[in-house]
Every structure is written in C-alpha cells, then in structure tokens.
Amino acid sequence: MDLNLIKKLVKIVDTSEITDLEVEENGLRIKVAKKLRTFKTYEQPQVIIGNAPLQETHEKNSLTEGTNTATEKPANVHEIKSPIVGTFYRAPAPDADSYVQVGDTISQGAVLCIVEAMKLMNEIESDVSGKVIKILAENGKPVEYNQPLFLIQTS
C-alpha cells in the first residue's frame, strides 16, 4: 500500500469527526483510529498495520500530560457511563421534555437519556437509585464509550 495513501487516511481521521477507519487492500489491512480524551482534546491518530502500531513521535504537551486535575468524587456519588459510542440526547424527541433534570430523584432502571448509534436509539437506564446531581454530556453532541454522562448521589 502506498505511504501517501496512508498519510491521506490519517489526515481524514484527524480532521473529521470519525474515530476510526479500516481499509483492506491485497490482503493488507490498515486501521487508523484516534482516542478521544475526556477533557475535549484528542491524541494523534494511530496507524495499525497488522498487529504493529506505527505512530509518529510527538512532543508531549507539558500542560496536559502528567497533570491530574480531576478531583476525587465522594463515595456516595455514582457515575453513569455511556455503554456505546453515539450521539447523546436528553429527551425522546426534540420537542419533548428531558428524561431527567438536575435535582430529580430517580430509581434503578429509570431511563436517563438516549444514545443514538447507527440510527438506533438506545435508552440508557440508571443502575442505581438516587438524586441526579450533574449532567456531564451536552444534548445532541457525540459521546464516547465509557464516557461519564451523569453523576448520581446515592443514599
């Protein structure tokens, strides 16, 4: 496979909203993927040919690497995370009320939101009972696998 083609594939993934792209030609499979960070920046795309990762060496940004600005959450706060990659929606329809608001008391199994993936609407249910203290995702925006969506204060 042509090196220029690989560079073009990396650029396509880097400059678009897609997170991965896989191409197979003459028995050679190339997968280009980027991992999104939870603090709204992303790593450079990674090229995998066969099983060996090839990645250009980049200087690490000293402002974002090695600094853990996340605060410890209290023991009674539970994160509801996205089980899939997709688009986050707080309501079942654009003109409908949101499933939950900050301050709502919910029970285990209550529908909190929808994550749309490949035109399928997936209802995300709470796995705990408690009070919604924070909604971490923005309506209509993409979410990643395992991205925190809600903070629930359990009792």
Secondary structure as the mmCIF struct_conf table of DSSP 4:
data_model
#
loop_
_struct_conf.conf_type_id
_struct_conf.id
_struct_conf.beg_label_comp_id
_struct_conf.beg_label_asym_id
_struct_conf.beg_label_seq_id
_struct_conf.end_label_comp_id
_struct_conf.end_label_asym_id
_struct_conf.end_label_seq_id
HELX_RH_AL_P HELX_RH_AL_P1 LEU A 3 THR A 15
BEND BEND1 SER A 16 GLU A 17
STRN STRN1 ASP A 20 GLU A 25
TURN_TY1_P TURN_TY1_P1 ASN A 26 GLY A 27
STRN STRN2 LEU A 28 ALA A 33
HELX_LH_PP_P HELX_LH_PP_P1 LYS A 35 LYS A 35
STRN STRN3 LEU A 36 LEU A 36
HELX_LH_PP_P HELX_LH_PP_P2 ARG A 37 ARG A 37
TURN_TY1_P TURN_TY1_P2 THR A 38 PHE A 39
BEND BEND2 LYS A 40 LYS A 40
STRN STRN4 TYR A 42 TYR A 42
HELX_LH_PP_P HELX_LH_PP_P3 GLU A 43 PRO A 45
STRN STRN5 GLN A 46 ILE A 49
TURN_TY1_P TURN_TY1_P3 GLY A 50 ASN A 51
STRN STRN6 ALA A 52 LEU A 54
TURN_TY1_P TURN_TY1_P4 SER A 62 THR A 64
BEND BEND3 GLU A 65 GLY A 66
HELX_LH_PP_P HELX_LH_PP_P4 ALA A 70 PRO A 74
TURN_TY1_P TURN_TY1_P5 ALA A 75 ASN A 76
STRN STRN7 VAL A 77 LYS A 81
BEND BEND4 PRO A 83 VAL A 85
STRN STRN8 GLY A 86 TYR A 89
BEND BEND5 ARG A 90 ALA A 93
TURN_TY1_P TURN_TY1_P6 PRO A 94 ASP A 95
BEND BEND6 ALA A 96 ALA A 96
HELX_LH_PP_P HELX_LH_PP_P5 ASP A 97 SER A 98
BEND BEND7 TYR A 99 TYR A 99
TURN_TY1_P TURN_TY1_P7 VAL A 102 GLY A 103
STRN STRN9 THR A 105 ILE A 106
TURN_TY1_P TURN_TY1_P8 GLN A 108 GLY A 109
STRN STRN10 VAL A 111 ALA A 117
TURN_TY1_P TURN_TY1_P9 MET A 118 LYS A 119
STRN STRN11 LEU A 120 GLU A 125
BEND BEND8 ASP A 127 VAL A 128
STRN STRN12 GLY A 130 ILE A 135
BEND BEND9 ALA A 137 ALA A 137
HELX_LH_PP_P HELX_LH_PP_P6 GLU A 138 GLU A 138
TURN_TY1_P TURN_TY1_P10 ASN A 139 GLY A 140
BEND BEND10 LYS A 141 LYS A 141
STRN STRN13 PRO A 142 VAL A 143
TURN_TY1_P TURN_TY1_P11 TYR A 145 ASN A 146
STRN STRN14 PRO A 148 GLN A 153
#
